[in-house]
Amino acid sequence: MSDWPSEIRLSKDRRTLHVTFESGESHALPAELLRVESPSAEVQGHGPTQKQTVPGKREVEILKVEPVGHYAVRLTFDDMHDTGIYGWDYLRELGRDGEAKLQAYLDELAAKGLSRERARRG
């Protein structure tokens, strides 16, 4: 088992989750990354070929960070998505691989003709 977070803190603008582990490793995780890489079935599907590309999340904010037992947190976003359970190892993975995951997401958006911006209501 890996070390546990010693601190989980949401930035004042609600767009970055700061996670520091007992080992001293720390990561600043953008809300957009956390939302589009949510471990929920809604985003990940039930297999690798079912993963969804979620557009329009550049400005997404985290409304709540709630503990789930001693192993994870549940995040509620301002688009009301709240079904992802973020375990400690997954938060560490997003911290370590976040830039590559974000670039892969941007490439997927471009390939599908989608945008990071929220659709404007007219």
The first five atom37 places (N, CA, C, CB, O) and aatype in JSON, in Angstrom:
{
  "aatype": [12, 15, 3, 17, 14, 15, 6, 9, 1, 10, 15, 11, 3, 1, 1, 16, 10, 8, 19, 16, 13, 6, 15, 7, 6, 15, 8, 0, 10, 14, 0, 6, 10, 10, 1, 19, 6, 15, 14, 15, 0, 6, 19, 5, 7, 8, 7, 14, 16, 5, 11, 5, 16, 19, 14, 7, 11, 1, 6, 19, 6, 9, 10, 11, 19, 6, 14, 19, 7, 8, 18, 0, 19, 1, 10, 16, 13, 3, 3, 12, 8, 3, 16, 7, 9, 18, 7, 17, 3, 18, 10, 1, 6, 10, 7, 1, 3, 7, 6, 0, 11, 10, 5, 0, 18, 10, 3, 6, 10, 0, 0, 11, 7, 10, 15, 1, 6, 1, 0, 1, 1, 7],
  "atom_mask": [
    [1, 1, 1, 1, 1],
    [1, 1, 1, 1, 1],
    [1, 1, 1, 1, 1],
    [1, 1, 1, 1, 1],
    [1, 1, 1, 1, 1],
    [1, 1, 1, 1, 1],
    [1, 1, 1, 1, 1],
    [1, 1, 1, 1, 1],
    [1, 1, 1, 1, 1],
    [1, 1, 1, 1, 1],
    [1, 1, 1, 1, 1],
    [1, 1, 1, 1, 1],
    [1, 1, 1, 1, 1],
    [1, 1, 1, 1, 1],
    [1, 1, 1, 1, 1],
    [1, 1, 1, 1, 1],
    [1, 1, 1, 1, 1],
    [1, 1, 1, 1, 1],
    [1, 1, 1, 1, 1],
    [1, 1, 1, 1, 1],
    [1, 1, 1, 1, 1],
    [1, 1, 1, 1, 1],
    [1, 1, 1, 1, 1],
    [1, 1, 1, 0, 1],
    [1, 1, 1, 1, 1],
    [1, 1, 1, 1, 1],
    [1, 1, 1, 1, 1],
    [1, 1, 1, 1, 1],
    [1, 1, 1, 1, 1],
    [1, 1, 1, 1, 1],
    [1, 1, 1, 1, 1],
    [1, 1, 1, 1, 1],
    [1, 1, 1, 1, 1],
    [1, 1, 1, 1, 1],
    [1, 1, 1, 1, 1],
    [1, 1, 1, 1, 1],
    [1, 1, 1, 1, 1],
    [1, 1, 1, 1, 1],
    [1, 1, 1, 1, 1],
    [1, 1, 1, 1, 1],
    [1, 1, 1, 1, 1],
    [1, 1, 1, 1, 1],
    [1, 1, 1, 1, 1],
    [1, 1, 1, 1, 1],
    [1, 1, 1, 0, 1],
    [1, 1, 1, 1, 1],
    [1, 1, 1, 0, 1],
    [1, 1, 1, 1, 1],
    [1, 1, 1, 1, 1],
    [1, 1, 1, 1, 1],
    [1, 1, 1, 1, 1],
    [1, 1, 1, 1, 1],
    [1, 1, 1, 1, 1],
    [1, 1, 1, 1, 1],
    [1, 1, 1, 1, 1],
    [1, 1, 1, 0, 1],
    [1, 1, 1, 1, 1],
    [1, 1, 1, 1, 1],
    [1, 1, 1, 1, 1],
    [1, 1, 1, 1, 1],
    [1, 1, 1, 1, 1],
    [1, 1, 1, 1, 1],
    [1, 1, 1, 1, 1],
    [1, 1, 1, 1, 1],
    [1, 1, 1, 1, 1],
    [1, 1, 1, 1, 1],
    [1, 1, 1, 1, 1],
    [1, 1, 1, 1, 1],
    [1, 1, 1, 0, 1],
    [1, 1, 1, 1, 1],
    [1, 1, 1, 1, 1],
    [1, 1, 1, 1, 1],
    [1, 1, 1, 1, 1],
    [1, 1, 1, 1, 1],
    [1, 1, 1, 1, 1],
    [1, 1, 1, 1, 1],
    [1, 1, 1, 1, 1],
    [1, 1, 1, 1, 1],
    [1, 1, 1, 1, 1],
    [1, 1, 1, 1, 1],
    [1, 1, 1, 1, 1],
    [1, 1, 1, 1, 1],
    [1, 1, 1, 1, 1],
    [1, 1, 1, 0, 1],
    [1, 1, 1, 1, 1],
    [1, 1, 1, 1, 1],
    [1, 1, 1, 0, 1],
    [1, 1, 1, 1, 1],
    [1, 1, 1, 1, 1],
    [1, 1, 1, 1, 1],
    [1, 1, 1, 1, 1],
    [1, 1, 1, 1, 1],
    [1, 1, 1, 1, 1],
    [1, 1, 1, 1, 1],
    [1, 1, 1, 0, 1],
    [1, 1, 1, 1, 1],
    [1, 1, 1, 1, 1],
    [1, 1, 1, 0, 1],
    [1, 1, 1, 1, 1],
    [1, 1, 1, 1, 1],
    [1, 1, 1, 1, 1],
    [1, 1, 1, 1, 1],
    [1, 1, 1, 1, 1],
    [1, 1, 1, 1, 1],
    [1, 1, 1, 1, 1],
    [1, 1, 1, 1, 1],
    [1, 1, 1, 1, 1],
    [1, 1, 1, 1, 1],
    [1, 1, 1, 1, 1],
    [1, 1, 1, 1, 1],
    [1, 1, 1, 1, 1],
    [1, 1, 1, 1, 1],
    [1, 1, 1, 0, 1],
    [1, 1, 1, 1, 1],
    [1, 1, 1, 1, 1],
    [1, 1, 1, 1, 1],
    [1, 1, 1, 1, 1],
    [1, 1, 1, 1, 1],
    [1, 1, 1, 1, 1],
    [1, 1, 1, 1, 1],
    [1, 1, 1, 1, 1],
    [1, 1, 1, 0, 1]
  ],
  "atom_positions": [
    [[0.84, -1.18, 0.0], [0.0, 0.0, 0.0], [0.89, 1.24, 0.0], [-0.96, 0.0, 1.22], [1.91, 1.3, 0.68]],
    [[0.46, 2.23, -0.77], [1.25, 3.46, -0.88], [0.97, 4.37, 0.32], [0.95, 4.19, -2.2], [0.07, 4.12, 1.12]],
    [[1.76, 5.43, 0.4], [1.53, 6.36, 1.51], [0.24, 7.16, 1.28], [2.72, 7.31, 1.68], [-0.25, 7.25, 0.16]],
    [[-0.26, 7.71, 2.34], [-1.53, 8.41, 2.33], [-1.31, 9.91, 2.18], [-2.32, 8.12, 3.6], [-0.22, 10.4, 2.45]],
    [[-2.33, 10.63, 1.75], [-2.2, 12.08, 1.7], [-2.1, 12.67, 3.11], [-3.39, 12.71, 0.95], [-2.82, 12.25, 4.01]],
    [[-1.22, 13.61, 3.27], [-1.13, 14.32, 4.55], [-1.94, 15.62, 4.47], [0.35, 14.62, 4.92], [-2.29, 16.2, 5.49]],
    [[-2.23, 16.07, 3.24], [-3.05, 17.26, 3.05], [-3.76, 17.19, 1.71], [-2.2, 18.54, 3.14], [-3.16, 16.83, 0.7]],
    [[-5.03, 17.55, 1.71], [-5.81, 17.73, 0.49], [-6.49, 19.08, 0.65], [-6.87, 16.55, 0.24], [-7.28, 19.28, 1.58]],
    [[-6.18, 20.0, -0.27], [-6.67, 21.37, -0.12], [-7.16, 21.89, -1.46], [-5.56, 22.29, 0.45], [-6.49, 21.74, -2.48]],
    [[-8.32, 22.49, -1.45], [-8.91, 23.09, -2.63], [-8.51, 24.56, -2.69], [-10.46, 22.93, -2.63], [-8.62, 25.28, -1.7]],
    [[-8.05, 25.01, -3.86], [-7.66, 26.42, -4.01], [-8.88, 27.33, -3.86], [-6.98, 26.65, -5.38], [-10.02, 26.89, -4.01]],
    [[-8.62, 28.59, -3.55], [-9.72, 29.55, -3.35], [-10.58, 29.7, -4.59], [-9.16, 30.9, -2.96], [-11.79, 29.91, -4.48]],
    [[-9.98, 29.6, -5.78], [-10.78, 29.73, -7.01], [-11.48, 28.43, -7.41], [-9.88, 30.2, -8.15], [-12.19, 28.38, -8.41]],
    [[-11.27, 27.37, -6.61], [-11.92, 26.07, -6.79], [-11.52, 25.36, -8.09], [-13.41, 26.25, -6.76], [-12.24, 24.48, -8.56]],
    [[-10.39, 25.75, -8.66], [-9.97, 25.15, -9.93], [-8.72, 24.29, -9.81], [-9.73, 26.21, -10.94], [-8.23, 23.76, -10.81]],
    [[-8.21, 24.14, -8.59], [-7.02, 23.3, -8.38], [-7.16, 22.57, -7.06], [-5.72, 24.15, -8.39], [-7.5, 23.16, -6.03]],
    [[-6.91, 21.27, -7.1], [-6.88, 20.46, -5.88], [-5.41, 20.16, -5.57], [-7.72, 19.12, -6.04], [-4.72, 19.55, -6.38]],
    [[-4.95, 20.6, -4.41], [-3.56, 20.38, -3.99], [-3.53, 19.14, -3.09], [-2.98, 21.64, -3.25], [-4.25, 19.06, -2.1]],
    [[-2.69, 18.19, -3.46], [-2.57, 16.94, -2.69], [-1.11, 16.75, -2.32], [-3.12, 15.72, -3.51], [-0.23, 16.75, -3.19]],
    [[-0.86, 16.58, -1.03], [0.49, 16.28, -0.53], [0.43, 14.95, 0.18], [1.03, 17.41, 0.42], [-0.44, 14.71, 1.01]],
    [[1.38, 14.08, -0.16], [1.43, 12.74, 0.44], [2.45, 12.72, 1.57], [1.79, 11.69, -0.63], [3.33, 13.58, 1.66]],
    [[2.32, 11.72, 2.44], [3.22, 11.57, 3.59], [4.69, 11.52, 3.18], [2.88, 10.32, 4.37], [5.56, 11.94, 3.94]],
    [[4.96, 11.02, 1.97], [6.33, 10.93, 1.47], [6.91, 12.3, 1.11], [6.38, 10.02, 0.27], [8.11, 12.43, 0.9]],
    [[6.03, 13.32, 1.04], [6.46, 14.65, 0.63], [6.11, 14.97, -0.81], [0.0, 0.0, 0.0], [6.16, 16.12, -1.22]],
    [[5.75, 13.95, -1.57], [5.32, 14.16, -2.96], [4.05, 15.01, -2.94], [5.08, 12.79, -3.69], [3.13, 14.76, -2.16]],
    [[4.01, 16.02, -3.82], [2.81, 16.85, -3.87], [2.46, 17.17, -5.33], [3.01, 18.15, -3.06], [3.32, 17.2, -6.21]],
    [[1.17, 17.41, -5.54], [0.67, 17.69, -6.88], [-0.41, 18.75, -6.8], [0.13, 16.41, -7.56], [-1.2, 18.78, -5.85]],
    [[-0.45, 19.62, -7.82], [-1.53, 20.58, -8.01], [-2.33, 20.08, -9.19], [-0.98, 22.06, -8.24], [-1.89, 20.17, -10.34]],
    [[-3.53, 19.56, -8.92], [-4.34, 18.92, -9.95], [-5.43, 19.87, -10.44], [-4.97, 17.64, -9.41], [-6.29, 20.27, -9.67]],
    [[-5.4, 20.23, -11.73], [-6.43, 21.12, -12.27], [-7.81, 20.45, -12.23], [-6.07, 21.53, -13.71], [-7.94, 19.25, -12.49]],
    [[-8.83, 21.24, -11.91], [-10.2, 20.72, -11.87], [-10.59, 20.12, -13.22], [-11.19, 21.83, -11.47], [-11.27, 19.1, -13.28]],
    [[-10.17, 20.76, -14.31], [-10.51, 20.24, -15.64], [-9.98, 18.82, -15.81], [-9.94, 21.16, -16.74], [-10.71, 17.94, -16.28]],
    [[-8.73, 18.59, -15.44], [-8.15, 17.25, -15.55], [-8.92, 16.25, -14.69], [-6.68, 17.27, -15.15], [-9.25, 15.16, -15.14]],
    [[-9.2, 16.64, -13.45], [-9.94, 15.75, -12.55], [-11.31, 15.4, -13.12], [-10.08, 16.39, -11.17], [-11.77, 14.27, -12.98]],
    [[-11.97, 16.38, -13.74], [-13.31, 16.15, -14.28], [-13.28, 15.26, -15.51], [-13.97, 17.47, -14.62], [-14.07, 14.31, -15.61]],
    [[-12.39, 15.54, -16.46], [-12.39, 14.78, -17.71], [-11.76, 13.4, -17.55], [-11.64, 15.54, -18.79], [-11.97, 12.52, -18.39]],
    [[-11.0, 13.18, -16.46], [-10.42, 11.87, -16.17], [-11.11, 11.23, -14.96], [-8.91, 12.0, -15.91], [-10.54, 10.35, -14.32]],
    [[-12.32, 11.66, -14.66], [-13.06, 11.1, -13.54], [-13.07, 9.57, -13.61], [-14.51, 11.64, -13.52], [-13.27, 9.01, -14.68]],
    [[-12.85, 8.9, -12.48], [-12.86, 7.44, -12.48], [-14.28, 6.85, -12.55], [-12.16, 6.94, -11.25], [-14.44, 5.63, -12.43]],
    [[-15.29, 7.69, -12.73], [-16.67, 7.21, -12.77], [-16.96, 6.39, -14.02], [-17.64, 8.39, -12.7], [-16.29, 6.54, -15.04]],
    [[-17.94, 5.52, -13.93], [-18.38, 4.75, -15.09], [-18.93, 5.67, -16.17], [-19.44, 3.7, -14.69], [-18.84, 5.37, -17.36]],
    [[-19.5, 6.8, -15.77], [-20.05, 7.77, -16.73], [-18.96, 8.26, -17.69], [-20.67, 8.98, -15.98], [-19.23, 8.48, -18.87]],
    [[-17.74, 8.43, -17.19], [-16.63, 8.9, -18.02], [-15.81, 7.72, -18.56], [-15.73, 9.85, -17.22], [-15.51, 7.67, -19.75]],
    [[-15.43, 6.79, -17.68], [-14.54, 5.69, -18.07], [-15.26, 4.56, -18.78], [-13.86, 5.16, -16.86], [-14.62, 3.76, -19.48]],
    [[-16.58, 4.47, -18.61], [-17.31, 3.34, -19.18], [-16.99, 2.09, -18.38], [0.0, 0.0, 0.0], [-16.49, 2.16, -17.26]],
    [[-17.28, 0.96, -18.98], [-17.03, -0.32, -18.31], [-15.92, -1.1, -19.02], [-18.32, -1.16, -18.25], [-15.8, -2.31, -18.85]],
    [[-15.13, -0.4, -19.8], [-14.0, -1.01, -20.49], [-13.26, 0.06, -21.25], [0.0, 0.0, 0.0], [-13.79, 1.15, -21.46]],
    [[-12.02, -0.23, -21.68], [-11.17, 0.79, -22.31], [-11.78, 1.41, -23.57], [-9.85, 0.19, -22.66], [-11.49, 2.57, -23.89]],
    [[-12.6, 0.68, -24.29], [-13.17, 1.21, -25.52], [-14.4, 2.08, -25.28], [-13.54, 0.08, -26.45], [-14.93, 2.67, -26.22]],
    [[-14.85, 2.18, -24.03], [-16.06, 2.93, -23.72], [-15.79, 4.31, -23.11], [-16.92, 2.14, -22.77], [-16.72, 5.04, -22.77]],
    [[-14.51, 4.68, -22.97], [-14.18, 5.97, -22.35], [-14.79, 7.12, -23.15], [-12.65, 6.16, -22.24], [-14.72, 7.14, -24.38]],
    [[-15.39, 8.06, -22.43], [-16.04, 9.22, -23.04], [-15.09, 10.42, -23.07], [-17.32, 9.57, -22.27], [-14.3, 10.62, -22.16]],
    [[-15.19, 11.2, -24.13], [-14.49, 12.47, -24.22], [-15.48, 13.54, -23.78], [-13.94, 12.75, -25.68], [-16.51, 13.73, -24.42]],
    [[-15.17, 14.22, -22.7], [-16.09, 15.18, -22.09], [-15.65, 16.6, -22.46], [-16.14, 15.0, -20.53], [-14.65, 17.08, -21.94]],
    [[-16.39, 17.27, -23.36], [-16.0, 18.62, -23.78], [-16.51, 19.69, -22.81], [-16.52, 18.9, -25.17], [-17.31, 19.41, -21.92]],
    [[-16.03, 20.92, -23.01], [-16.57, 22.08, -22.32], [-16.22, 22.2, -20.85], [0.0, 0.0, 0.0], [-17.01, 22.76, -20.09]],
    [[-15.07, 21.71, -20.42], [-14.75, 21.71, -18.99], [-13.57, 22.59, -18.6], [-14.48, 20.31, -18.54], [-13.05, 22.46, -17.49]],
    [[-13.13, 23.48, -19.49], [-11.99, 24.35, -19.18], [-12.22, 25.16, -17.9], [-11.71, 25.3, -20.35], [-11.29, 25.32, -17.11]],
    [[-13.42, 25.66, -17.69], [-13.72, 26.53, -16.55], [-14.39, 25.8, -15.38], [-14.6, 27.66, -17.0], [-14.87, 26.45, -14.45]],
    [[-14.43, 24.47, -15.41], [-15.13, 23.73, -14.37], [-14.5, 23.99, -12.99], [-15.11, 22.21, -14.69], [-13.29, 24.17, -12.87]],
    [[-15.36, 24.01, -11.97], [-14.89, 24.21, -10.61], [-15.32, 23.04, -9.73], [-15.44, 25.53, -10.03], [-16.29, 22.34, -10.02]],
    [[-14.56, 22.83, -8.67], [-14.88, 21.8, -7.69], [-15.68, 22.46, -6.58], [-13.58, 21.1, -7.13], [-15.2, 23.41, -5.95]],
    [[-16.88, 21.97, -6.33], [-17.73, 22.53, -5.28], [-17.47, 21.89, -3.93], [-19.19, 22.37, -5.64], [-17.48, 22.57, -2.9]],
    [[-17.23, 20.56, -3.92], [-17.05, 19.84, -2.65], [-15.98, 18.77, -2.8], [-18.37, 19.2, -2.19], [-15.81, 18.17, -3.86]],
    [[-15.27, 18.54, -1.7], [-14.31, 17.44, -1.56], [-14.74, 16.69, -0.31], [-12.79, 17.96, -1.46], [-14.64, 17.21, 0.8]],
    [[-15.21, 15.46, -0.48], [-15.73, 14.68, 0.64], [-14.93, 13.39, 0.81], [-17.22, 14.36, 0.44], [-14.68, 12.69, -0.17]],
    [[-14.52, 13.07, 2.04], [-13.81, 11.81, 2.26], [-14.73, 10.61, 2.01], [-13.26, 11.76, 3.69], [-15.93, 10.65, 2.28]],
    [[-14.13, 9.56, 1.49], [-14.8, 8.26, 1.32], [-13.95, 7.26, 2.09], [-14.97, 7.85, -0.23], [-12.9, 6.83, 1.61]],
    [[-14.41, 6.89, 3.27], [-13.61, 6.01, 4.11], [-12.24, 6.62, 4.35], [0.0, 0.0, 0.0], [-12.09, 7.83, 4.5]],
    [[-11.23, 5.74, 4.37], [-9.85, 6.19, 4.55], [-9.03, 6.0, 3.28], [-9.19, 5.43, 5.7], [-7.8, 5.98, 3.32]],
    [[-9.72, 5.85, 2.15], [-9.01, 5.47, 0.93], [-9.23, 6.39, -0.26], [-9.41, 4.11, 0.54], [-8.58, 6.22, -1.29]],
    [[-10.14, 7.38, -0.15], [-10.47, 8.17, -1.33], [-11.23, 9.44, -0.96], [-11.29, 7.33, -2.31], [-11.58, 9.66, 0.2]],
    [[-11.47, 10.26, -2.0], [-12.36, 11.4, -1.89], [-13.34, 11.37, -3.05], [-11.56, 12.74, -1.86], [-13.05, 10.86, -4.13]],
    [[-14.51, 11.94, -2.8], [-15.51, 12.15, -3.85], [-15.52, 13.65, -4.13], [-16.95, 11.61, -3.43], [-15.61, 14.46, -3.21]],
    [[-15.42, 13.99, -5.41], [-15.45, 15.39, -5.81], [-16.79, 15.71, -6.45], [-14.29, 15.71, -6.78], [-17.31, 14.92, -7.24]],
    [[-17.34, 16.85, -6.09], [-18.54, 17.35, -6.75], [-18.13, 18.59, -7.54], [-19.7, 17.67, -5.72], [-17.54, 19.53, -6.99]],
    [[-18.44, 18.57, -8.83], [-18.08, 19.66, -9.73], [-19.3, 20.57, -9.96], [-17.55, 19.12, -11.07], [-20.43, 20.18, -9.68]],
    [[-19.05, 21.77, -10.48], [-20.15, 22.7, -10.67], [-21.1, 22.31, -11.8], [-19.61, 24.06, -10.94], [-22.15, 22.94, -11.96]],
    [[-20.76, 21.28, -12.58], [-21.71, 20.74, -13.55], [-22.53, 19.61, -12.92], [-20.96, 20.22, -14.82], [-23.28, 18.91, -13.6]],
    [[-22.37, 19.44, -11.6], [-23.07, 18.48, -10.75], [-22.59, 17.03, -10.93], [-24.55, 18.55, -11.03], [-23.22, 16.11, -10.41]],
    [[-21.5, 16.83, -11.63], [-20.91, 15.49, -11.7], [-20.32, 15.18, -10.33], [-19.81, 15.4, -12.83], [-19.53, 15.96, -9.8]],
    [[-20.69, 14.02, -9.76], [-20.2, 13.68, -8.42], [-20.07, 12.18, -8.2], [-21.13, 14.26, -7.37], [-20.06, 11.72, -7.06]],
    [[-19.96, 11.41, -9.28], [-19.95, 9.95, -9.12], [-18.56, 9.34, -9.14], [-20.77, 9.33, -10.2], [-18.43, 8.12, -9.0]],
    [[-17.52, 10.14, -9.3], [-16.17, 9.59, -9.29], [-15.6, 9.48, -7.89], [0.0, 0.0, 0.0], [-15.71, 10.41, -7.09]],
    [[-15.0, 8.35, -7.59], [-14.31, 8.13, -6.32], [-12.81, 8.12, -6.64], [-14.78, 6.78, -5.6], [-12.33, 7.23, -7.34]],
    [[-12.11, 9.1, -6.13], [-10.69, 9.29, -6.44], [-9.84, 8.7, -5.33], [-10.36, 10.8, -6.64], [-9.65, 9.33, -4.28]],
    [[-9.32, 7.51, -5.55], [-8.44, 6.86, -4.58], [-7.08, 7.54, -4.56], [0.0, 0.0, 0.0], [-6.71, 8.26, -5.48]],
    [[-6.34, 7.28, -3.48], [-5.03, 7.92, -3.32], [-4.1, 7.6, -4.48], [-4.4, 7.5, -2.01], [-3.41, 8.49, -4.99]],
    [[-4.06, 6.33, -4.9], [-3.17, 5.96, -6.01], [-3.57, 6.67, -7.3], [-3.18, 4.45, -6.21], [-2.71, 7.05, -8.09]],
    [[-4.89, 6.83, -7.52], [-5.34, 7.51, -8.74], [-4.97, 8.99, -8.71], [-6.86, 7.34, -8.92], [-4.56, 9.55, -9.73]],
    [[-5.1, 9.64, -7.56], [-4.68, 11.04, -7.45], [-3.19, 11.18, -7.73], [-5.02, 11.59, -6.06], [-2.76, 12.11, -8.4]],
    [[-2.41, 10.24, -7.21], [-0.96, 10.26, -7.47], [-0.69, 10.07, -8.96], [-0.24, 9.16, -6.64], [0.14, 10.77, -9.53]],
    [[-1.38, 9.12, -9.58], [-1.22, 8.88, -11.02], [-1.56, 10.14, -11.82], [-2.11, 7.7, -11.47], [-0.83, 10.5, -12.74]],
    [[-2.65, 10.79, -11.49], [-3.02, 12.02, -12.19], [-1.97, 13.11, -11.98], [-4.39, 12.52, -11.73], [-1.7, 13.9, -12.88]],
    [[-1.39, 13.16, -10.79], [-0.33, 14.12, -10.54], [0.92, 13.84, -11.35], [0.0, 0.0, 0.0], [1.52, 14.76, -11.9]],
    [[1.29, 12.6, -11.43], [2.52, 12.22, -12.16], [2.33, 12.26, -13.67], [2.96, 10.83, -11.74], [3.24, 12.67, -14.4]],
    [[1.16, 11.84, -14.14], [0.92, 11.7, -15.58], [-0.05, 12.73, -16.14], [0.4, 10.32, -15.87], [-0.49, 12.62, -17.28]],
    [[-0.38, 13.72, -15.33], [-1.42, 14.68, -15.7], [-1.16, 15.43, -16.99], [0.0, 0.0, 0.0], [-2.08, 15.61, -17.79]],
    [[0.07, 15.87, -17.2], [0.36, 16.63, -18.42], [0.13, 15.78, -19.66], [1.8, 17.14, -18.4], [-0.46, 16.26, -20.63]],
    [[0.58, 14.54, -19.63], [0.38, 13.64, -20.78], [-1.11, 13.32, -20.97], [1.18, 12.33, -20.6], [-1.6, 13.27, -22.09]],
    [[-1.82, 13.12, -19.86], [-3.26, 12.83, -19.95], [-4.01, 14.04, -20.49], [-3.82, 12.44, -18.58], [-4.93, 13.88, -21.29]],
    [[-3.63, 15.23, -20.06], [-4.29, 16.44, -20.55], [-4.02, 16.62, -22.04], [-3.83, 17.68, -19.76], [-4.92, 17.0, -22.79]],
    [[-2.8, 16.36, -22.47], [-2.48, 16.5, -23.9], [-3.26, 15.46, -24.72], [-0.95, 16.33, -24.14], [-3.75, 15.79, -25.8]],
    [[-3.38, 14.25, -24.23], [-4.16, 13.22, -24.94], [-5.62, 13.66, -25.03], [-4.06, 11.85, -24.21], [-6.26, 13.45, -26.06]],
    [[-6.14, 14.27, -23.98], [-7.51, 14.79, -23.97], [-7.66, 15.88, -25.02], [-7.88, 15.32, -22.57], [-8.63, 15.89, -25.78]],
    [[-6.71, 16.83, -25.06], [-6.77, 17.91, -26.04], [-6.72, 17.36, -27.46], [-5.62, 18.9, -25.82], [-7.43, 17.85, -28.34]],
    [[-5.9, 16.35, -27.68], [-5.82, 15.7, -29.0], [-7.14, 15.04, -29.37], [-4.68, 14.67, -29.02], [-7.57, 15.11, -30.52]],
    [[-7.78, 14.39, -28.39], [-9.09, 13.76, -28.63], [-10.14, 14.81, -28.98], [-9.55, 12.95, -27.4], [-10.92, 14.62, -29.92]],
    [[-10.16, 15.9, -28.24], [-11.12, 16.97, -28.54], [-10.94, 17.47, -29.97], [-10.95, 18.14, -27.55], [-11.91, 17.61, -30.71]],
    [[-9.69, 17.72, -30.35], [-9.41, 18.23, -31.69], [-9.85, 17.22, -32.76], [-7.92, 18.55, -31.85], [-10.45, 17.59, -33.77]],
    [[-9.54, 15.94, -32.52], [-9.89, 14.9, -33.5], [-11.4, 14.76, -33.66], [-9.29, 13.56, -33.08], [-11.89, 14.38, -34.73]],
    [[-12.14, 15.06, -32.6], [-13.6, 14.92, -32.63], [-14.32, 16.24, -32.9], [-14.09, 14.33, -31.31], [-15.55, 16.3, -32.9]],
    [[-13.55, 17.31, -33.12], [-14.15, 18.61, -33.39], [-14.87, 19.2, -32.19], [0.0, 0.0, 0.0], [-15.84, 19.94, -32.35]],
    [[-14.4, 18.88, -30.99], [-15.01, 19.36, -29.75], [-14.15, 20.47, -29.14], [-15.19, 18.2, -28.74], [-13.0, 20.66, -29.52]],
    [[-14.73, 21.21, -28.18], [-14.04, 22.33, -27.56], [-13.95, 22.18, -26.05], [-14.75, 23.64, -27.91], [-14.77, 21.5, -25.43]],
    [[-12.94, 22.81, -25.46], [-12.81, 22.87, -24.01], [-13.78, 23.88, -23.42], [-11.36, 23.22, -23.62], [-14.07, 23.84, -22.22]],
    [[-14.28, 24.79, -24.23], [-15.17, 25.85, -23.76], [-16.59, 25.32, -23.59], [-15.15, 27.03, -24.75], [-17.04, 24.43, -24.31]],
    [[-17.29, 25.89, -22.61], [-18.7, 25.56, -22.41], [-19.52, 26.08, -23.58], [-19.23, 26.14, -21.06], [-19.23, 27.16, -24.1]],
    [[-20.52, 25.33, -23.97], [-21.43, 25.79, -25.02], [-22.18, 27.02, -24.5], [-22.42, 24.66, -25.44], [-22.69, 27.01, -23.38]],
    [[-22.25, 28.03, -25.29], [-22.96, 29.26, -24.9], [-24.44, 29.08, -25.2], [-22.39, 30.51, -25.65], [-24.83, 28.59, -26.26]],
    [[-25.24, 29.5, -24.23], [-26.69, 29.43, -24.45], [-27.13, 30.72, -25.12], [-27.46, 29.2, -23.1], [-26.75, 31.82, -24.7]],
    [[-27.95, 30.58, -26.17], [-28.35, 31.76, -26.91], [-29.69, 32.12, -26.61], [0.0, 0.0, 0.0], [-30.21, 33.1, -27.14]]
  ]
}
